[in-house]
């Protein structure tokens, strides 16, 4: 088992490296093991939506923080790879939540601004970075702004400008990169990279998004997949169940991953 300091340093290095960092989101110990077993996997990221759904909660900080962190800890224990935890908006106390996440072994985190007032959002990032610094662990903060996801402004130009304004402030406070989720077209990605800097933008891939190779060419630092990985897995489960009910058989070539 590598130390938390080594895992933290590696996650920071992966964000700074010239290659695009792809993190396939996981939601429990066995999904973490399945993805971590692939030679291409360099780090893991949890999906808060998927963890909440696994435990019977709606997305949006409805799951108790203790349960969320318990699952993060189980994921960390399932692999030697660096793990970044999706901590939503910080559960009311971003600094303390980051401290507790580090306590269960996470070396990175998503932190949503939820389109809070600008100064409040910046203060949350400041508190998160300070908490990680106090723990003495290299930490990759993926500071998220929801201005695109929540259609917070009427035009694309305004949303991009506000994402850049917030993102630059987050970077100034010590965030590793800026996460702008949404179905972003190529021009928007270009403008965000120009405004934030090469290898400073993190995005989510959804059906219809730009492919990873193009994101790399455009200077994006990181791409993740949020709840979509769990949706793919659940769709496969439901499809298999339907085939079995219809008289089908289990395929013979299924690998034993559990």
PyMOL commands that set and color helices and strands:
alter all, ss='L'
color gray80, all
select helices_A, chain A and resi 4-16+29-36+48-54+65-77+94-103+118-135+156-172+186-196+212-218+228-245
alter helices_A, ss='H'
color red, helices_A
select strands_A, chain A and resi 21-23+25-26+43-46+82-86+108-112+140-144+177-179+201-204+222-224
alter strands_A, ss='S'
color yellow, strands_A
deselect
rebuild
show_as cartoon
